[in-house]
Amino acid sequence: MNKFDTIIIGAGPAGLFAAIHCKNKSVAVLEKNSLPGRKLLISGSGRCNVTHYGDVSNFFSHYGEHSKFLRTALHSFTNLDLIDFLAQRGLAAIVDKNGKIFPQSGNSNDVLKLLLDECHLKMVQIIVDQPVLKIEKPADCFIIKTATHEYHCNKIVIATGGMSYPGTGSSGDGYYFAKEFGHSVVPPKPALSPVFIRDYKMAEIAGVSIQEKLVYLYRDNKKISEHRGDIGFTHKGLSGPGILDFSREMQSQDVLKINLVGQNSDEFRKAFIEASEKSGKMAIQTFLKKHDLPRSLVRILLAGLRIDPEQTLASINRETRNLLVDSFCECPFIIERVGGFNMAMVTKGGISLEEISSKTLESKLVPGLFFAGEVMDIDGDTGGYNLQVAFSTGYLVAESINRERR
Ligand SMILES: Cc1cc2nc3c(=O)[nH]c(=O)nc-3n(C[C@H](O)[C@H](O)[C@H](O)COP(=O)(O)OP(=O)(O)OC[C@H]3O[C@@H](n4cnc5c(N)ncnc54)[C@H](O)[C@@H]3O)c2cc1C
């Protein structure tokens, strides 16, 4: 019999969490892949940064303009609830120096196993190798078609994820299903993505990172935004939380200007002149040392200005000094392109929140149709904010379905 009270499409963290908390008699999860949770397994470089430390009220600044929509979901099942949920099932959590929370084992397999064990305990049927192709609702019940089977249910949850890392199974199918039911979809874009830089000069320091730097974003010579965070140099461009979290605002031809020294141009110039007057024989690289920049980075920047690192401050003329100030206070990088869906950690855009109730996550257009996780137009910063959304929205969907039973 392929009839269930509730069917969830997608066995990612959102779908599995909804299944675990759904109290209907018969619950099934249909998964396209032969294994559930493939993206969860690669999350946090295989360590799975499940959530973030601190009061949940601090989460709301990490989802751009969509924070308000998440109020009920995040309060229904907070980061502390998640830590507790995992701990009660034998998986302790640890917090790193940046507030990211990981399973103590440092292994995403343990998180997935815990979710699957819990599904098993709750008698949820996870049916793999079932890519859903079509969903219909001719009358009261939903009919779900895969290549080989037809399933019927009263409540349906679309938890098919976004479009990033499509090899994991999330390739945007949920948008099509939602559109068929009259929902609108905000055009999906890659987010939390590294950027490729034109005429990149930093390849030789790939792997080096700098902490808590202010980055300005320029478009058509106008500053349009700024963001602070850690930045990593890659073989072809920039990455790290300070770039990834900011990438949703970037587009090709934009210019990033990084303040490397924590002082604006006037302050840095003044400090340079004062040091030059006081200790003219000081080498430029010694002067720059107090800014705690990687030596390799300083050397590349000085080489670009044709300055010998041993050159004394007094020997640097005004013109060169101005170039140096520009280079260290607004170090420019022209964006060739922002990494695509194959490199983006999440998707910006998705099923529009306009037609979904934030209190229940039920469609405002089709009764019995629910949404959970990244398939909706929600994307968060790095640091565990996206998985927390998957868990919190999965939980809220289940609670909403449970409420309708009573
Ligand atoms: C490399 C990488 C690292 C990440 N690290 C972190 C991290 O450390 N912390 C964090 O908070 N976030 C992280 N994220 C983001 C996070 O993994 C996602 O936001 C989260 O997995 C979304 O959960 P979801 O359940 O909504 O969707 P998904 O995890 O994408 O799951 C959707 C599921 O639906 C299935 N599916 C899709 N279409 C169909 C269909 N037609 N029929 C049946 N099944 C279907 C898919 O196969 C998939 O199993 C990372 C993402 C990536 C790519």
The ligand as a Gaussian input file, in Angstrom:
#p B3LYP/6-31G(d) Opt

LIG

0 1
 C       29.641000      22.138000       1.050000
 C       28.537000      22.589000       1.989000
 C       28.817000      22.751000       3.326000
 C       27.820000      23.195000       4.193000
 N       28.103000      23.324000       5.514000
 C       27.161000      23.781000       6.364000
 C       27.419000      23.856000       7.764000
 O       28.452000      23.409000       8.256000
 N       26.440000      24.400000       8.557000
 C       25.254000      24.849000       8.050000
 O       24.432000      25.363000       8.812000
 N       24.963000      24.710000       6.743000
 C       25.867000      24.174000       5.899000
 N       25.560000      24.019000       4.572000
 C       24.179000      24.290000       4.138000
 C       23.266000      23.149000       4.582000
 O       23.873000      21.912000       4.318000
 C       21.914000      23.230000       3.871000
 O       21.361000      24.502000       4.098000
 C       20.974000      22.133000       4.371000
 O       21.463000      20.865000       4.041000
 C       19.571000      22.307000       3.778000
 O       18.793000      21.252000       4.252000
 P       17.471000      20.796000       3.468000
 O       16.997000      19.562000       4.165000
 O       16.564000      21.929000       3.304000
 O       17.978000      20.409000       2.004000
 P       19.051000      19.341000       1.504000
 O       20.035000      19.028000       2.548000
 O       19.544000      19.881000       0.221000
 O       18.192000      18.032000       1.267000
 C       17.221000      17.950000       0.246000
 C       16.977000      16.491000      -0.088000
 O       15.909000      16.401000      -1.028000
 C       16.222000      15.417000      -2.001000
 N       15.457000      15.693000      -3.232000
 C       15.576000      16.742000      -4.065000
 N       14.702000      16.645000      -5.078000
 C       14.019000      15.495000      -4.890000
 C       13.000000      14.820000      -5.621000
 N       12.495000      15.307000      -6.769000
 N       12.516000      13.653000      -5.139000
 C       12.995000      13.126000      -3.984000
 N       13.969000      13.713000      -3.274000
 C       14.489000      14.886000      -3.707000
 C       17.711000      15.569000      -2.188000
 O       18.278000      14.437000      -2.776000
 C       18.182000      15.825000      -0.763000
 O       18.473000      14.611000      -0.100000
 C       26.528000      23.522000       3.696000
 C       26.254000      23.330000       2.351000
 C       27.245000      22.854000       1.502000
 C       26.902000      22.641000       0.054000

